[in-house]
Structures are given as C-alpha cells and as structure tokens.
Amino acid sequence: MWADTLLAAERMHLMRILAWGALGVTAGSLVGVTLALRGVRAPLIRMFALQSGIWGAAELLMAALAWSALAEREYLAAVHLAGRMWMEVVLEVALILAGTIMSAVGWGRRRQSVVGSGIAVAVQGVALLAIDLPFLSLLRSVV
C-alpha cells in the first residue's frame, strides 16, 4: 500500500510538471509567433516568451524521462527521492534569486531583453517551487 501511494503521488507530481512545461512551450510559442506576425519589436516580451518556451521544453523532456522510469519504490529509494527533491527546491530558490538579479541588472542597464529573461527565469523558479513543495511535504510525511 505504501509503495502504491508514493507511486500515485509521484505520477501526479510529474503530471503537474508536464502540464506546466506544456503551458510554457505553448504560451512562449504563441507570444513569439504573434510578435513576429505583427512585426512588433518588444525585446522584454520576446525574451520572456523565448525563455518560457525553452524552460517549458526542458521541463517536458525531464518529466518525460522521469515518467518512463516510474516504478514502485522501497524505503531507501523513497529517501533518495526526498533528497533529490530537496536539492531541486534549493535550485529553484537559486533560480528565483538569479532571475531577480538578472532583471535588476537589466533594468539598471536599460536592457529590456535581460529584464524579460530574468523575469521568465524567476517565474519558472516560483512555479516549479509551487509544484515541488507539496510533493516534498507528502514525501516528508511518508519517509
């Protein structure tokens, strides 16, 4: 029963990441195509869309690879998963900080493309953190 519950929770977690990745690719592509078709020169929006699409594609790839490796876990494998999730949370906080710093530096140097990229990186960090923290909370209660 315990391994089944963990597997179901991990599957739901990956589905959320897949959905977020698909949203990033779709929204980034639509915004990029719209800007191109209308001939709008908006570096902030263009770089935000580009970063969103790239991050979304990376998330789709990583979640698909993780999905293909889904299996019931014994206790030590669950402990390893919890450790990996903690590492991901730390990296997501670092993404938020890096994106914020990029945006601030870009703003100070009047580089809209850097501001757009930084905002997109910070948004990715916040979204992934919002997806990962509930799963990590569940893991902590189980492990």
N, C-alpha and C positions, 0 to 999 in steps of 0.2 A: 504494500500500500504506500509506503513512504517513497519508494523509487518512482512509482506511478505519479504521485502528486508532484514531485520535483520535475519529472519529465513534462507534465502538463504545464507547469508554471514556466519552465524554460521555453517550451514551444510558444506559449502566449507572449513571452518577452521577445522572442525572435520575430513573431508576427508584428509586434508594435514597431520594432526596428525596421522591418521590411516596409511597413506602411509609411513610416517617416522617410525612409530612403526613396520610396516611390513618389512621395509628395515632393521631395526636394528636386528630383530629376524632372518631374512633370512641371512644377512651377518654374524652376530655373529655365527649362526649355521654352515654355510659353512666353515668359517675360523676354527672354533673349530674342526669340523669333518676332515678337511684337515690336520690340525696339528696332530690329533690323528692317522689318517691313515698312515701318512708319518713318524710317530714316532719322530717328531720334538719337541724339548724342547725349547720353546720360551716363557718364563713367561710374558714378556711385551705384546706380541701379544695375548697370551691365555687369559690374564685378560682383555685386551681391548675387545676381542670377547665376553667373558663371560658377562662383564658389558653391552656391546651393546645389547646382546640378552635379558638380564634381563630388561634393561630400555625399550627396544622395546616392550616386553611383557606387562610391566606395562602401557606403553602409549596406547597399543592396548586395554587393559582392561578399562582404564579410558575413552578413546574416545568412546568405545562401550557403556559404561554406559551412557555417556553424549548423545550419539546418540539416545538411547532409550528414553531419556527424552526430546528430541527436541519438541518444541511447539512454537506457536506464543507468543510473549511476549508483555505485556503492558509496559508503560514507566518505572514504578518503577522496574519491573523485568529486564529491559534493563540496568538501572542504577546499579542494583545489579550485573549483569553480567560484566559490565565495572569495578566495584570494584574488583570482583574476578579476572579479567584479570590483573589488576594492581598488585594484590597480586602474581599471577603467574609470572609476569615479575620480580618482586623483588626476588622471589625464584629462578628463572632461573639465575639471576645475581649472587646470592649466590652459585648456583651450579657451575658456571664458576669459581668463586673465590676458592671454596672448591676443585674443581678438579685441579686447578693450584697449590694450596698449597700442595695437596696430591702428585702431580707429582714432585714438587720441593723437598719435604721431601724425597720421594722415591729415587730421583736422588742423593741427598746428602748422603743417607744411602746405596746406591747401591742396592736398592730393585726394580728390574725391574717390578715385579708384581704390586707394588704400583704405579709405574710410569704409567704402562698400564691402571690401574684402574682410576687413576687421569685424564689421557688424555681422556678416554672414558666419564667420568663424565662431564668434561669441554665441550667436543664435544656435548653431549646431551643438556647441557645448552645453548650453542650457537645456535644449530639447533632449539630448542623449542623457543628461543627468536626470531629467524628469522621468525618462523611461527606465533608467537603470536603478535609481534609488528604491522604488517599490519592490523590484525583483531582489535587490540586495537585502532589503528588510525581510522579505519572505525567507531568503536563504539563511539569514541570521537566526530566524525562529526555528528553522529546521536543523541547521548544523550546530 
